[in-house]
């Protein structure tokens, strides 16, 4: 279907939220209807990488930037072979893009993959609604245009926590990606919904990567004789992927481990810590995070609704936490004092908080001091987003090489070229 027809010819569409809010608009993707958890993304560019990020499985994404699609879609920026998100909401969709790399318009691309999308929505009002009410169930429909009826159906739809979306987006077969240039290490990467850019960044850092399905037993991963184990980003509630959490438990202390996003949450659960669902999550390419080891601020790309609860990992070690013995609710205290606090964990010994979100004071990074492991809640590969956190891949290589100072890297080192 060619969507280059004028906006006046586009089918009517309706967006309905769990709280009863309804927005009318026009279809700018596939016709039909879709149900999912609605979130908003604050990135100004990178809509193709966002749309193809497997971590959005089960979600309807609202773009806060007013116009989307102006440079079209290309073959280079795909983060997965298929689209896992449930739907897209924009204020103004561009149907006639202009860019030398463009091979297809974004609306035609969404239509080809069967993704329902709506334009003409006041995304400022919608974002405020999500920010105040939290991420909630929603639906987009070009069929059911009765507001009351569609809201009732939304309220009967399942929660995102009711399904293991990792199993839907993970690879089903093992495959290998060679290192770019000199091979420094061999890494086994658990694909929980891994973005293509993350695997490429591991390869650029000098890692030969063997990617395995999310439910691969730890002994099978270890039998591949890697120098380190990586746990990727992924969608949904981390409590639904207990099989991968068990693999984390079995490899921690055996080999160097690195986790990103969902991987960070799984390391937390493996250590006996708690996970919380954030009110509306972090989705965008402009989240400020302080590296407590360097005192420098990184502007980061993020996509998650769940996060670690640092105090649940154990009591503070005062002599390693600036003399402070009681946990604080807002972790920005540590950023103001330039202290990277340490807790004593019953399972793995000392665990240090390394990164803090400066918007809301939530934890963004952990470092295990008595076993070789660390994790970050954000996406350091810059697909899309800034390059400030690209050093994470070099840090993992240094950890596998046995360096103690592997994580205290200036944000200007290791940036993607």
N, C-alpha and C positions, 0 to 999 in steps of 0.2 A: 504494500500500500504506500503510495506517495503522499506524504503529509505536507507538501508544499502549497497546498490550497490555502486560501485565505482563512484567517481565524474565524470569520463568520460562518464558514462551512464545517468547522470542526464539531464533532459530536459533543453534546453537553455531558458534563461529568459532575459527580458529587463526592466530596470528601467529608466523612463523618467520624467523629471522635467519641470515645467511651464516655466522656463527660457531657455529651449531648451537643457539643459544638458542631456546626455544619458549615461548610464552605462550598459555594457553587463555582464551577469553572468550566474549562473545555478540555477535552481529551487531547493529549500530545504524545501519545505512545500507542500501545496496543489497546483496542477496545475490549471491554469485559469488566471484571471486578476483581479486587484483591483485598485480603485482610492481613494485618500485621501490626507490629508495634511501631508507632511513629516517633521519630527523633528528628533533630535538626542538625545540619552541618554548616559551620561558619566559614568554610574555605571560599576564597574568591575565585580560584581556578582549580582545575583537576577533577572536573565532574566525571570524566571517563574513568579515571583511576578509582574514584569513589564508587561509581556504579558497578565496577567489576571487582571490588573488594569483597571476598567471600565472608568477611566478618559482618556484613550487613544482611546475611541470610535471616529471613523472618521479619525484616524491618522495612518500613516505608520511610524514605529519606526526604526531608524538606531542606531545600537549599535556601539559605538566608540571603545569599547574593542575588540581586534582582533579576539579572539576565543569565540564562544558562544555555549553552549550545552554540555560542557564537564562533568557535573555531572548529566545530564538528568533531568527528571521531577519526582516529587513525589506527594503524595496525601495531604501533610501537608501544602504546601506553596501556594496553590490556593487562590487568593483574590476574586474570583467570580466563579460561576458555569460554565460560558461560556466565550469565548473570544470576546471582543468588538472592539479591534483594527483592522485596515484594512489590515495591512501587516507588514513584518519585513525585514530589510536589514542587512546583516552581511558580514564581510570579510571572515571568516572561520567558517563553521558550523561543529560541532562534531557529527558524526553519530554513534559512538560507545562509549557512556558515561561509566564512572566508578564511582559508588558511592553506598554505602550500602542501601540508601533510594530510589534509582532509580527504577521506575516501567516502564518507557518508555523513549525513546530518544526524544529530543526536536523536531527534524524534523518529526518524526512519530506523535507526539502530535499535531503539527501544521497542519499536513495533515488531522488528524482525525477531527479537528475542522474547516476545510475548510479555513485555513489562508494561503494566498499566501505569499511566502518568497523567497528571492534571496540571494545567496552567491557568493563569488568571486568578490565582488565590492571593489574598493579602498575607504574604508570608511573614510580615512583621507581626501582625496580630496572631497568626498561628504560632510563631516562635514564642511569643509572650505566653500564650495559652499552655504550651508544653513546658516552658520554664516554670510557670506557676503551678501547674497540675502534675508535672512529671511526665516521663515517657508513658504512653498509654496505648491501648488497643485502638485501631482505626481501620477504615476501609475507604477505597476509591472505587467508584462504580460508574460505568456508562449505561448500565442496565436498570438498576434500582435507583430511581431519582426521587423517591419518596423519603424526605429527611427523617421522619419519625421511624419509618420501617427500617431504614438502613442503620440508624443508631441502635435500634433494638437488636439487629443482627450482629452488630459490632460487640455488644455486651454479652452475646452468647458465644462469641468466638473464643478459641483457646488462647491462653497466655503463652508468651514466648518461652517461659520456663518449663512448659509442658512437653517440650520436644528437644531431642539432641540434634541440633543443626550441624554440629561438627561432622557427624557421620554423613550428612548430605553433601558436604563440600570438600571433604578430604579426598586425596588421591586414593584409588583402589589398588594401585600397583606401585611397586618400588621402582624408582628411576634414579639416575645419577647425573649430576651436573659437574663438569670438570672445573678446576680452578682456572681463573684468568691469570695467565703468567705463571710464575713459580708457585708450585704447590707447597704450602706450609703445613697444612693439617688436613685430616679427613674428618668430616663431621656427619653424623647421622641426624637428620632433621625430621622430627615428628610433624607431619602436615595436619594441623587442626583447622585448616582454612587459610593456609599460607599465601600471602601475596607474592606474586612472581618477582617483584622488585626486591624482596627480602632475600630470597635465594640467590639472586644475581649479586647482591651486595656481599653475601658470604663468599661467593666465588671471586669477586673482585679483591676481597681481602686476602685471598690465597687459599681458600678452603675448597677442597673437592667435596661436594655435598651428595650424600645418598639420602634421598627423600623417601620416607616410609609412611604408610597409612597411620592414622591417629590411634588405632587400637593394636598396633604392633607390640607384642610382649617385650619386656625389657631384655630378656635373655637373647631374643632374636636380634635386637639392635646391638647388643654388646658383642654378639658373634661376628658382626661385620668389622670388628676391631677398629672402631673409630678413636680419634684423639679427643673427641668431645661430643656432647649430645645437645641438640637444640630443640626447644619446644616453641612452636609458632603462635602467631595470633590466631584468632578464630571467633566464631559467633556464639551468641546465646549465653545461657547460665553455666558457669564452670562446674556446678554441682552435677550436671548431666553427663560429664565425661570422666566418670570414676576410673575407667580402664586406663586412661592416660595418666591420671593422678597416681595410680599405682605404679606405673612405669617410672614416673618422676621419683617416687619414694625409693625405688630399687636402684636407680642410677645415681642419686645424690650420694656423694662420698666415694663413688667408684671412679668417675671420670669428671672432667670439667663440664659444667652445665650452664647454658644460657637460655633464658626465656624472655619472650616478648609478648606483651598484652595478655592474652589468655594464658600464655606460658608463665607470666608473672603470677597470675592468680593461682595456677596449678602448683607452683612452687610454694605459695603461701599455704594452700590447703594441705600439701604434703607435709609441711612443717607444723601442722596442727593449728594454723591460724584461721581466722574467720574472713569471709568475703561479704561485702555489702553491695546492694544495688544502689547506685547513685541516683539522685532525683531525676536528672535528665541526661546523665552521662557526659562524656567528653567526645565531641565529634567535630574535627576541624583541623586546620593547618596552622593555627596561631595560638597554641596553648603555652604560656610561659612556665618553665620548670627550672628550679635551681638545682644544680649539681652541688650537693653539700660538701663534697670532697675538694672542689676547686673554688667554690663561691661564685661561679659563673652561671649566668642564666642562659638556658637554651629555649629557643622558640621551636615548638614540637608539633608534629602531626599525630593526632589521636583518634581512636574509634573504639570506644568501649562504654558499656553501661554498668559494668561491675568493677569493683576494685578491692584491694587488700585493706584490712584493718590492722594497722601496724601494732597497736598495743596488745592485740591478742596473740602475738608471737612470743610474748614472754615479758618478764619484768625488766626494767631498765638496769643497766650496769652503770652506776653513778660515775665511777672513775673513768669510764669511756664515753660519758654523756654530759660532760661539762659540769659534773657534780650534781646533776638533777636526778632525782630518784623516783619521781612520780610522772606518769604519762600525762600528756596534754591532748585536748580534743582537736585543736587546730595546729597542725604540724608546721605552720609557717613560723612558729616560735623558733624552730631549729634553723630556718633560713635567716631569720633576723639575727640570730646569735652565731651563725656560721658554724654550727655544730652538727656532726653526723652521728646521731645517737645510736647506741648499741643495746640490744636486749639479749637475755640469756634464754635460749630456746631449749626445751627439754629433749628434743630429738637430735638437733644438729649443732648445738652450742651457740656461739655468738652470731647474731645477725644484725647487720648495720642498715639503717635507713640512709640511702644515698641521694635520693631525688625527691623533691616536694613540688606539688603544683601550687603556683603562686596565686591562682585565681580562687581556689577553695580550700587549700591546705590539706589535700589528700595525698597519700603516698604514691610516688611514681617510680621508685626503684629500690631494690634490696640487694645486699651483698652478704653472702654467707662467709664468715671469717674462718671457720674451722673445717669447712669442706669447700672445694673449688666450685663455686656457683654464684651467679648473679642474674638479675632480671630487671626489665624495664616495662612500665605499663604502657608506654607510647611506642610509636612506629618510627624507628631511626633511619629508615631507608629513603625517606623523602619521596614517596610515590602516592599522593602528591605531598608537597610541603617543603619546608626549609631543610637545609643540610646540617643544622647545628649538631644533631645527634648521630651523625654518620660514624663518629669515632667508636661507637659501640661494637662494630664488627672487628675493628682493630683490637679493641679491648679483649674480645673473646679469643682472638688469636694469641694475644699476649698471655692470657690465662692458660691456654693450652701449652704454651711454651714455658710455663712455670714462673712467670713474673709476679711478684707480690704487689707491685704498684700498677697493675693492669688497668684499673678503672679511673685513676686520677689523671685523665687526659684533657688537655685544653680543647675546648669545643672547636678550635680552628684546625685541629689535627684530624686527618682522615676524612675530610669532607668529600662528598661525591664531586667528581669533575664534570 
